[in-house]
Amino acid sequence: SGTIDGVIGIKTKAALKKWQKTNGMTPLGKITRPVVDSLERAASKRLAQIEERRVAEAKRAAESKKIKNPHAVAVIIGNSNYGSRAPSVKFAGNDADAVKEFIIKKLGFRTGNIIDLRNASQAELLTTFGSDKSFKGKLFDYVRPKKSDVVVFYSGHGVPGLRDKRGYLLPVDGEPNRAELSGYPIDLLLKNLGKIPSRSMRVYIDACFSGDS
């Protein structure tokens, strides 16, 4: 950048020719008004790219400073919409949002280490926490043995099994009166979580198990 003084050395002329050829111009190596205009546009675009990269790198650096617990993992579940099967849980989504913000901003968890489930189905709960046949669900894959602190948060309906009297988390596609078939058992959840080789495990369940709204 700067004023054009009319002095072009051999290297400058060669570079100018190369630039003109690359950009589909006649490689004369001469400075003309159109050449200057084109150079300025290219320089402005390049400076914008450099600034964009600088801002992105600064953002990444700032984010890395916030990450106090890089190996920590969280599962956040907010089940609000049960359709006609059960009353909606109005604030479950807000609860999940608040917990996620707290985990990231206060506890320093990486956003990429958060399994965020909203209106989770039975299949999603099984995929995340495992079944009675295998505890190695998605959460297990995220955990680094003896290094990961794990937080599990659930807000939504809980229901009792009418036949077996066990407590169940109710997926949004579950039937409250068929919890044994369509729910996710609390005791299975805790059993499977207990098998995961995390450094610590905290479970928060915001649900009633009365079977009513």
N, C-alpha and C positions, 0 to 999 in steps of 0.2 A: 504494500500500500504506500501511497505518497505521490508526489507530483512526478510526471514523466519528464526526465531531463534530456531525452533524446540520445543518450549514450547507451549503446548496446554492445556489450563485449561478445566475444566468440561463443562462450558458454551460454550466455543469456539468449543469444540468437538461436543457438541449437535447441535450447529448452523451449523457446517460443515456437519454433518450427514443429517440434514434437507435439506440443500442446495443441497447435492448430490442426495438425494431422489427426490426432486423437479425437478432436471435436468436429471432424468433418469439414474443416476449412482448407483453403489452399495454403500449404506450408511455405509462405514467402518470408517469414521471419521479420516482417515489418510491423511497426506499431501504427495502427490507424484508429480512428474513433470507434468503429465497430469492434475492433480487437480489444480496445480498452473497456468498452461497455461489457463485452462478453467476459473479460477477465474479472471485472468487478462483480458480475453476477455469480461467477464460479467461486470467487473468494467469499462472497457473502453466504453462499450455500455451504461452503466448507466451514466457515466460522460458526454457522448455525449448528452444523453437525457436531463440531467440537464442543460447543456450549451444551448441547443436548446430552452428549456423553459425559461431560463434566458434572452436570446436574444429576444424572442417573448414578454416577459413581459416588457423589456426595450423599445421595439418598441411601444407597446401599451401605455406605460407611456408617451413616447415622442409625440405620436399622440394626446393623451388626453390634453397635454399642448398646442397643436396647436389649439384645438377646442375652439374658443372664443365664439361661438354662438351655443350651443348644440341643441337648438330647431328650428334653422333656416332651411328653406326648399327652394330648388331651382328646377325649371324645365328648362332644357336646351335642345333646339331643333335645330338640324342642318340638314336641308333638302337640299341635294346636287343632288341626282340622280332621275330625273324625267322620265327617259327612253325616249321614242319618243314623250311623251306628251308635254314636254316643255324643253327649254335649261337647261343644268345642271347649278347649282350654285356652281362654282368651289371651292370657299373658305368657304362655309358654315360650313363644318366639322371642318376646322381649327379654324374658329371663335368660334365654340362651345367648342372645346378643350381648347382654350385660356381662355374663360370665366369660364369654369369648374376649371381650374388650379387657376385662380385668386380667385374664390369663396372659394376654399379649403385652399389655402396657405395664402391669404391675409385677407379674411373675416372670416376664421375659421369655415366654415360649415363642418358638418360631411359628409363623403362620402356616408353613408347610408341614408342620407336625401336628396340626389340629384336624381331626376327623369331624367335620361339621355336618350333622344330619338334621334336617328339618322335615317334619312329618314322615318319620321313618316307618317303613313297612317291616313286617316280620322278617322278610328275606334280608333286609339291610341289617337288622339286629343280629341275625344269625351269621351273616357275612362278617360283621364287625367283631362279635364276641365269641363266635364259635357255637357248636352244638353239644349235645351230650355225647357225641362220638369223637369230636376233636375240638380242643380249645384254641387251635391255631388259626384264628381269624385274622382280619385286617389289622386289628390292634396289635396282635402278636408280631406281625411283620414290621411294624413301626418301631418297636421297642428294642433298645440296645441293652443287652443283659447287664444288670448291676449298675447301669449308668443313667437309665431313663426314670425320671419321676413321672408317674401317670396320674392324671385327673380324669374322672368320668363323671359327667353331669347329665342328669335326666330330668326334664320337666314335661309332664303329661299325665295321662290317666294311668292309675294302677288299679288292678281288679283282683278279687279273690277267685280261686278256682272253686266252682260250685260243688264239684265232686271230691277233689283232692285237698281242698282248703289251703293250697299253696298260694303265695303271692305272685302276681304276674305284672310285668310292664305291658301295657296295651299298645301295640302298633296301630297306626292309623287305619290299616286294613283288617284289624282284628275285630272279633265279635265278643262283646263283654260277657255274654252268657256261654261262650265257648272258649274260655281262656285257656283250657288245657290243650286245645287244638290250635288256637290262633294267637296266643300270647307268648311272651318270653319270660320264663321263670326267674324270679329273683335269686333263688338258691343256686340255679345253674349259672347265672351271671357272676355271683360271688365265687363260686367254685372255679369257674374258668379263669376269672381274674387272678385268683390265688395261685394259679399255675404259671402265670406269666412272670418271667425272671426280671422284673423291674426293680429299681432301687427303692421306690416307695409307691404306694397305691392308695389314692383317696377317691371315695365314691360318694356322690351327693345325689340323692333321689328326692325330688319335690313332687310327691304324688300321694293321694290318699288311696286306701285299699278297701273302701267301704262298699264298692260296687254301685255307688249312686253318684249323682252329680254334686 
